[in-house]
Amino acid sequence: MLILANFLEAIAVVLYYALNIYKWIIIAGAVLSWVSPDPYNPIVRFINRATEPVFYQIRKRLPVSFGGIDVSPVIAILAILFLEVFVVKSLHGLAGSIV
């Protein structure tokens, strides 16, 4: 049972860091949307390719804009925070209860 507990704990840690990195990519994408960066810059292209599919899905399902302000990054960050609190903490708790 110790192996299963360690496996769940490892999944929780990796998921936490992956969500945290993606959260910062979303923040960078939101900041880049306020300025006009070079669209051919590889970093800008990576951030756009990493965030636009998520933003598109949010915009398609919740067509909300407040005076021209795109709230899809905020909704994406709130979803990530929910996953961090619910899924990651649940995995930590499950791993702790197995041992």
N, C-alpha and C positions, 0 to 999 in steps of 0.2 A: 504493500500500500504506500510505502514511502516513495517509490518510483512514480506512482500516479500523482501523488501530492506534489512532488518536485516538477513533474511535467506540467501540471496545471499552473503552478507558480511561475514557471518559465514562460508559458503562453501568456499569462497575465502581464508579466514584465515586458515581453516583446510587444504585445498589443498596446500597452501604455505608451511605450516609446514611439511606436509607429503612429499612433493617434496624435501624440505630442508634436512629432515632426510635421505631420500633415496639417496640424493646426497652424504652425508657423508658416507653412507654405501658403495656406489660405490668407493669413495676415499679410504676407508679402504680396500676394496677388491683389488684395484689396488696396494696398498702398500703391502698387503699380497702376491700378486703374485710375488713380487720382492724377497721375502725371502722364506724360506722353513719352514712354520709353521707346527705344529703338526696337521695332518688332522683329528684327533679324538677330538680335542679341541672343545667344544660346540659353542664357539664364532666364530671360524673359519668355522665350519660347517654351522652355521646360515648365515654368510656373503656369503659363497659360494652358499647356497640354495637361498638366496635373489637376488644375482647378476647374477648367471650363466644363468638363463632363458633369461634375457634381453641381456646379452652378446652373447649368442648363436644366438638369432634372428638377432642381428646386424651383427655378423660374417657371418651368412647364407645369408643375403641380400646384404651386402657390404663386400665381401672377400678382404679386404685391409690390408696389413701389410707392414710396412716400415722397412725392414731389420730385420724381426723377432720381431718387436715391435707391440704388440696388441693395436690398437687404439680404440677398442670398448668401453672402459671406457670413453674416451674423447668424443666420439660420443654420448654416453648415457648422459653425463653431459651437453653437448650442447643441447640435446633434452629437458632435464629438465629445463635448462635456458630459452629455447624458451617457454616452457609451463608456466614458472613463469611469463615471460614478457607478453605473449599473453593472456593466459587464466585467470590467476589470476588478472592481471590489468584490463582485460575486465570485469570480474565479479565485481571488485571494482568500475569501472566506471558505470556499469549498475546499481549497487546498489545505487550509488550516484545520478544517473539521475532519479531514481524512486521517491526518497524523495522529 
